[in-house]
Amino acid sequence: MKVLQINTFGNMSTGKIACDITKTLIEKGYDGSVAFARNSIQKNIPYYKIGNKYDVYFHVLMARITDRVGFYSKNATIKLLKYIDEEKPDIIHFHNLHGYYINIELLINYIRQNEIPVVYTLHDCWSFTGHCCNFEFIKCYKWKKQCINCPQLKEYPKVYFDNSKNNYEKKKNLFTSIPMTVVTPSIWLKNYVKESFLRNQKVITIRNGIDLNVFKPTYGTWVLENNLKNKKIILSVAGTWTKKK
């Protein structure tokens, strides 16, 4: 069995998950590789680099003007599809498809024509909204029926004009045109997916794994240094610390 994973990053954020899955596949005797656009890749991971920084810059520019994230990078995507033709993976595993690097229309149409099984791991909500990656902060649930007049144009992916209605319809048509197994890392996200236009796809929850040799109960010196002995400690960590986080 050969599995190709597609993601924005190679070795950070969701890219680490893609690399860890590929390493496990190889350890189990299967064949795996990662197609990514930005950042580097872990050592000894078979990979394909999607496009270059100029492809990303152009995608960012056009997306800012038109609010059409995921509908540029045509040349980079055509080259990726040629690579897929050569590799002939048995399964294609999507991670983040946003991030200014791939044309989802070309990708989905190719997969439908070639009848390649797809797993789509959702790390956010972009796949079933007309624009945003997360709506919980502002309690916007238009995506359950039809996105329009998006209130989060200044949030990632930041744009100047609203195209959320057309994006929603395009994504709905594309992501429901092929059978997929949709994987969510939490029940919280699974419940939202079941209310979206992805509801008729197979949806399962597989929680993100952690290294228990690293993440385990400890009693570091910083507890004593900060006078926290015998106190309850709640530690929150995020890449960027915003009001939303």
N, C-alpha and C positions, 0 to 999 in steps of 0.2 A: 504494500500500500504506500502511495506517495501523497503527501499533504503539502500544499503550498499555502502559506499564510501571507496575508496582505495587511500592511499597517503603515501608519504615518512614520513612526520612528523605528529604528533598528535596535537600540540598546538603552532606552530610557522610557520611563512611564509604561505605557502598554506594550512597548517594544520588548521590554524585559519578559513580559508574560509570553509573548510570541516566541522568543528565543528559548525560554524554559520548556515550552511545549515541544519545540523542535528537538531540543536536546533529549527529552524523554522519549520521543518517537524513535530517534536514532539508537538510543540505549536499548530500546525494545526490539530492535531489528527492522524498523520501518525506514522509510525515506522521507525526509522533510527539508523544507527550505523556507526562507522568509524574503518576501519582496517588500522593500521599504523605500522611503523617499528622503528622510532626513536623519541626522545623527549618524553614529557609526554602528557597527554590528559586533556582537560578541564573538570571541575567537572560536574558530572551528565550526561556525554555523554557516552552512551553505546559504547563499543569498543572491538576490537580484536587486540592483539599485535602480529605482524608478526615477527617471528624469534627472534634472540637476537643479541647482539653486535658481537659475534663470527661469526655468519652467515654473518653479514655486513663486518667484517674484511676479511673473506675469499673471498667474492664477490669482494671487492676492490682489493685484491691481484691478483686474477685471471683476473679481468677486466683490470688491469694495464698491465698485460703481454700479454693478447690476444685481447684487445679492443672489448670485448663482454659484455658491460654493459646491464643488463636486461636478461641475459641468464644463470645465476647461481642461487643460492638460491633455489635449487630444493626441498629440504626437507621442508624448511620454506613455500614454495608455496603449496606443497602437503597438509600440515597441514591447510593452509588457505582454500584450496578447500574443505577439510572435514568440516570446519566451515561453509562454504557457503552451503554445502549439508544440514547441520543441520538447518541453518537459513532460507534457501529458499527465498532470496530476490527477489522482483519483478523487481527491477532495480539495476544494478551495475553502480556506478558513479566513473570513473577513474579521478584522478588528476595527479600528477607527478608519472610516472611509473619508471623513472630512480632514482638513489640514492642508488644503490647497495643493494636491499632488496627483489626483486621479480623476478620470471622467467616468462617473458611475453609469452613465447611459451606455457608453461603449462596452464597459465591463459586463454589465448585466445582460445586454443583448447577446454578447459573445457566449456567456455561460448558458443562456437559454438555448441558443442555437446548437451548442455542443453538449447540452444535457449533463453538465458537470454538477455533482452534488455540492451543496454549499452549507457551511456552518457559519453563522454570523454571531460573534460575541459582542454584545453591546456594553460599552464602557460608559455610556451616557445615553441621552435621549434623541440625539440628532437624527437618527434614522427615521423617526416617525413624526417629526415636527416640520414646519415650513421654514424654520430658520435656526432656532436656538438649540443648545445642547442640554439645557436644564431650565425648567419652568417653575420649579417648586418654590423658589424664593419669592416670586411675584404672584404665585397661585393662578397662573394662566393655563386654562385647560381647553383652549380652542381646538387643539390638535385632535381631540376626541371626535370632532366632526369635520372641521375645516379651518385651517390656519388662514388668517387674514389680518391686515393692519397690525403687524407684529410690534409689541411694546418693548422689545429688547434689541433694537437695531444697533445700539451702542455697545452691546455685549458681544463677546466672541460668538460667531465670527462678525466683527464690526463692519457695518455697511452704511451707505448713505441713502439708499432708496429701498423701499419695501417690495420684495418679490415673493413674500411668504406664501401667498395663495397659489401661485404657479409652482413654486418649489414643492409644496405639499402634494399637489396633484401629480407632479412628475415622480416624486419618491413613491407615492402610493402605487402608481401604475408600474413602476420598475420593481419595487420590492415585493409586490404581490404577483408578479409575472413568472416567478420561479419558485419551486418548493425549497424552503430553507429550514434548517434547525436553528432556532434563535436561542442563544445561551445568555442568561443574565447572571451576574455575580451575587444577586440578592433577590429575596422575595419581593421587596419593595419595588424594584424595577420590573420584575416579572408581572406584578399586578397592573402596572401601568401599560406594559406591552399588551396585555390581554384586553385593554380598553382601547387600543389603537388599531390602525388598519392592518397591523401584523398579527391580529388575534387568531387568524385561521392557520398561521404557521405553527409548526411544532415548537413549543417554548419550554425550555427546561432551565433549572437553576444549578449552576456549578460555581461554588464560592471560590474566590481567589485563594490559592494556597500560600502559606507562609513557611519560612524555614524555622522550625521549632528549636533548632540549635542556636539561633540568634534571638528570636523573639520568645522569651521565656521570663518567668519571674526572677528578678535579681534584686540585690540590695546594694546599690552603688554608693560610693563615697559622697556623691553629690547630695544624697539624702541627708547625711549628717552635716555637710557643709552649708546646706540651706535650711537647717533647723526643721526638717520635715519628718523626723523620727516619730513613728507611731501615728502619723497622719495619713488620711486617704489622699491619694494623688491621682488626678485625672490628666493625662497627657494627650494633647491634640496636636497633630502635625499635618501640614499641608504645604504644597509647593509654593503657592502664593497665598498670603494671609489677607483675606478681604472680609468685608462685612458679611458677604454671602456665605463664605466658609465658616 
